[in-house]
Structures are given as structure tokens and as C-alpha cells.
Amino acid sequence: MREERRAELRRRYLSLGTGELTAAGTFAVVALLAGPRLGGPDGVRALWSAVVPLLVVLVQAGAYWLLARTYVGRAPMPTAAAAAFRACRVADVVVLAAGLAGVVVWWPGGVAGVLVAGVWAFGVVEYVNYFAVRLSWPARTWLAGVRSRRVPRLVLDLREASAR
């Protein structure tokens, strides 16, 4: 890979990684501030049941992009990192399921319930985007991009790490 292309990818991965970590921080702060307004302790529990799985996926995604900067264009994903992300792929399903159970048990109802369900669903969408089908595309090409059912970069890196 040309050094110019590698530098371009490293800049892009830095942006993606810091963006995911910033999103995680933003969701955490908003949950801290909004939680008390969700109708008591059950509303707060439901909100955190939805937010925690989302934060887990976003932090993993941020870590992936920042780690990928170290090997992009030079080598496959390191074996230890590939093993960790394979474990995350399974553990995230458990975390999302536990989050859904918490949302159901502590369902706040009304607008708060819709908000909590939306946050949890966004966590599922992020998981799918990183481990199943690429869903992140520019707005003008989003539908065509999703229809192409491209394999996410993380999954491609995991496959490449397994092939060696």
C-alpha cells in the first residue's frame, strides 16, 4: 500500500475512533443528566439498561479504529486483538440481551419508554454495523450502500487475521 493511502486511512481511522469515543461520552453524560427526569428509579434503571450496551459497543468500536491505525496497510490485525474482538462479538450479544431484559423489567412507559427503547435499538444497530452488515454510509448513498450488504471492516480484519 502506498504511504499516501496509508496516511489517509490512518487519518480516517483516527476520526472514526475519536468519533465513536466522543459519542460514547456524550451518551453517558446525557444519560446522567436525563436519568432523573425519567419517572423515578425504574426509569433510571431502564435508561442505563439501554445505555450500557450502547456504550460497550461504541467504546469497542472506538478502540478498534484506533488500534487499526497501527497496522493498516502494513499487516493483518494482531492475533491477540482479533481474539479479543471475536470475544466481544459474542459478549456483546449477551450484554444487549441483558440490557433488553432490564428495559423490559423497568419499562418506564410513555415518551420515556420510547426514548429508552430507541437508545437500546441504536446499540443493536451499532452492533450490526460492526459485526454483521455495514450500515454506515453517507446520506446520499445510504440506501444503495445498505443494499450492497458490504461486510464491515472489522469483520474483514478478523477474517484476514484468521487466514494467517
C-alpha positions, 0 to 999 in steps of 0.5 A: 500500500502506498504511504499516501493511502496509508496516511489517509486511512490512518487519518480516517481511522483516527476520526472514526475512533475519536468519533465513536469515543466522543459519542460514547461520552456524550451518551453517558453524560446525557444519560446522567443528566436525563436519568432523573427526569425519567419517572423515578428509579425504574426509569433510571434503571431502564435508561442505563439498561439501554445505555450500557450496551450502547456504550460497550459497543461504541467504546469497542468500536472506538478502540478498534479504529484506533488500534487499526491505525497501527497496522493498516496497510502494513499487516493483518490485525494482531492475533491477540486483538482479533481474539479479543474482538471475536470475544466481544462479538459474542459478549456483546450479544449477551450484554444487549440481551441483558440490557433488553431484559432490564428495559423490559423489567423497568419499562418506564412507559410513555415518551420515556419508554420510547426514548429508552427503547430507541437508545437500546435499538441504536446499540443493536444497530451499532452492533450490526454495523460492526459485526454483521452488515455495514450500515454506515454510509453517507446520506446520499448513498445510504440506501444503495450502500445498505443494499450492497450488504458490504461486510464491515471492516472489522469483520474483514480484519478478523477474517484476514487475521484468521487466514494467517 
